[in-house]
């Protein structure tokens, strides 16, 4: 056996020492990577657990629709429900990341993935402590794009709206915010929805400013954007997002706030089409916003052709009416469906152009005889003009075509109560109350019928059932106040 020279042995020891040094140096990085990976795995398990809880709740509602219960929408947290199991998993993920962040070295390259994972978990389990940690990390430059997003989410969830707005301006999350606002609207949380919509508009405006600055920089340097950059830039999405924001504001009863946003969306759609559907909806919503904010016309004008008004002070209203008619004409040119004719007729009725509105509603029924909104619009017109019997006949015809349509059955029941015997109206009102009606007068008149028959407990039950669905309805409150000693029965007559 040959003996190695002293030089060879020294080289072997040097190589072994260098390898050992590399292993020792890599241990912290490996440990950090392992902890981030473990925290991510635990976070994923929490998301799966919370998502399964929502699906289970939805399945329970689907199998028992008669209870009237719906799955709780946690709009501030997204499409998940925080169960005790999910909460424990999130706390474990947060603890892993806090432990990793406490160790050195405190460098940006090391801490960015740690705080990114921490923020993702803190978004689902927000707290003041999590906000403070993310805020300090942000000030130290430890948050990347995703970290900024999670910081904004935690700030929003803890009610720190100015910090959330500042974070959302740095990242383009307008679609996420609009989605959450729509969930708030569905849950009846109007104030939170308005906040989310305001933040969404700020985020979108900041994105536009950044894009404008980028284009100005390209003009200075003479460089052209790459083909990939052009593929990733989709201006049409801006028009769609503006439409969603404006539509949400309109549904919140804020047409004055919705109008400039819808106008901006329509201008964006003219240069980069977001699709025919969005263009049609933009025009209809803008027409509805203009109609809701239209100045009052001069007295005594009645149902006249607005284009022939010559009264002093009518110019502003005339300009608005012309704009509305032009928008409706453009929308119908893009989509001549029964739904579009119904929307156009409803808006025309709002601005007092009843003759043209009636013709639009008639055309909607001709295009689709099973268009419930068109029948409702025509019936409302007849009711306003004291032609209740005509309205009832119209609803009877509609009910023959659509016997399972809640809006039609509710309208027929209310119209029958007003124009016929209450004995004829009672079965219709009971049927409408069991169909998920959106008309509070169904419960009001149903209770009236029970009261006339001496069924006081059933009357109180119907009115209480109505108040559960329409908590602020004055007609139901007034009727209940007239029965000071009445208490709702265990099972109301409304569901019979």
Secondary structure, DSSP 8 states (H G I E B T S, - for coil): -----HHHHHHHHHHHHHHHHHHHHHHHHHHHHHHHHHHHHHHHHHHHHHHHHHHHHHHHHHH-GGG-------TTT-S----HHHHHHHHHHHHHHHHHHHSS---HHHHHHHHHHHHHHHHHS--HHHHHHHHHHHHTT---HHHHHHHHHHHHHTT-HHHHHHHHHHS--HHHHHHHHHHHHHTT-HHHHHHHHHHHHHHHHHHHHHHHHHHHHHHHH-----HHHHHH--THHHHHHHHHHHHHHHHTT-HHHHHHHHHHHHHHHHHS---HHHHHHHHHHHHHHHHHT-----TT--S--GGG---TT-HHHHHHHHHHHHHHHHHHHH--SHHHHHHHHHHHHHTT-HHHHHHHHHHHHHH-TT-HHHHHHHHHHHHHTT-HHHHHHHHHHHHHH-TT-HHHHHHHHHHHHHHS-HHHHHHHHHHHHTTT-S-HHHHHHHHHHHHHTT-HHHHHHHHHHHHHH-TT-HHHHHHHHT-TT----SS-GGG-
